[in-house]
Amino acid sequence: MTISTNNSTITTSPSAFMRVGDQTLRDRQNSFAGVLSRRQDATASTQDKATQAARDFVAVAFIQPVMKQLRETDNAAAPFAAGPAEKKFRSLLDASHAQHLVKAANFPLVDRIASDILRAGNRAGASALPTAAMIAGASADLASPSLKLPSGGFAR
């Protein structure tokens, strides 16, 4: 890496922090930027876009609220308690962890929502990106009568 200043040029070799496991620093930065901006890949297929939208929905609607509650119930002693910086950035950390958890856990709910998004997109005749209305319609389909409990409720 080369750093140029007004009077001189400094050349350094990549240090240990530039590589963490199999993922380079640039990959980690792109992942973080994706969480911040909800960036879309232009070359991704409609199925991939629907799956990513479903993952984002599950992460934001189900995983992040649980993580937030867990962090709020943390009653650690002073040396181990969260500092001001951690309190400021914990929501970004939770968002990143939720995205990774949903992707790694392979929730069946993600597949169901993605298929509902695709079905809603096909009914509309659009192959564009999934919209908030499609996601809302897909999540409304999850509450369809075919998924409700039998009239007798749970057996006791």
N, C-alpha and C positions, 0 to 999 in steps of 0.2 A: 504494500500500500504506500502511496506517495502523497505527502502533504506539502503543499506549497504555501510559503508565507511571502511577505514583501521582499525579504532579502535572501532567503535560502529555501532549499528544498530538503525535506526530511523523508527518508525512505525507511520503512519498517517492514518487518516480516509479519505474517498473520500470527496473532497470539492465540493462546489457548481459549480465550473467551469467544473467539470467532466461530468455534465449532463445539456444539453441544450434542453429543451422541451422534445420530445420523443427520441431524438437521442443522443447517448452517444458520448463522445469524440473520442473513437475508430472508430465509424461509420463515424464521420466527417473526421478523418484522412484517412480512407480508401477511402472515396469519393474524397478527395484531391489527394491521390495517384493515383486514377483512372484517374483523369484529367491529371496528369503529365505523366503517363506511358502508357495510353491506354490499361490497363490491361483487359484481357478477362477471363470470368468464364468458367472453363473447363466443368462444368456440364450443361451449358446453351444449349438449343435446337438451331437448325439452324435458326428457325423463330426468336428467341430472339436475336441471334447474328446479323441477318440481320436488325432487328429493331434498335438495338443499333448502328450499323454502319450507318444507315439512320439518327438517331438522331444526331450522331456526325457530319455527313456531313451537316445537316441543321444548327446545332449550329455554326459550323466553317464557312460555306459559306454564311449564311444569317444573323444570330443574332450577332455574334462577330463584323463584320464590322460596323453594326449600332451602337452597344455599343461604339466602338472605336471613331466613329464620334461624338457621344454625349459627350464623355469625353473630346475630343479635343476642343469642343466649350464651355467648362466650363470656364467662366471668373469671377470666384469668387474672392472676395477681399482677401487680405493677410491673415487675421486670419482664413478664411474659405477655402482657396485654398489648393490644394493637396500638401502634403509635399514630401520630396525626397523618403521616403519609399513607400508611396502610388503610386508615379509615377513608381517606380521599379516593384511593384507587381500588378498593375492594370490589366495587361493582364491575369494573372492567375485568378484574381477575375472575370474578364469578362468571361473567359472560364468556370469557375464554374457556374456563373449566367446563361450563355447561355445554359449549359447542363440542369440545373434545369428548366429554362423557357421552353425549348423544351419538356421536359418530362411532365411538369405540363400543358402546353397549349394543348397538344395532337393535333399537326398540322396534317391535312390530307396529306400534302406533305410527311411527314415521312412514312405514310402507303403506299403511292404510290411508293416511292423510295425503301422501304423494299420489296414490292412485285416484283418490277423490278429486284432487286438484287437476290431474290430467283429464279425468272424466268431465269435470266442469268446464275445462278449457275446450274439450272436443265438442261439447254441447254448444258452446258459444262460437265454435268455428275458428278459434284463435289458437295460434301456436306461439303466442308471445310469452313473456315472462309471467309467472304466476303473480296475481295481484292480491291485495289484501282482501278484496271481495271474494276471490276464489278460495283463499284460505279460510275465510269466515264461513263460506258456504260449505266447504269440506268439513269443517269442525261442526257445523250444524247437522250435516249428514251423519255424524257419529252419534247424535242423539236420536236417530231415527227409531221408529217403533220396533224394528227388527232387532235392535240392540238393547231394548229395555228389559227389565226384569219381568218374569211371568206375573200374572195378576195375583198369585198367592204369595209373592215375595220369597224371602229365604225360608228354607225349612228349619224348624227349631228342634 
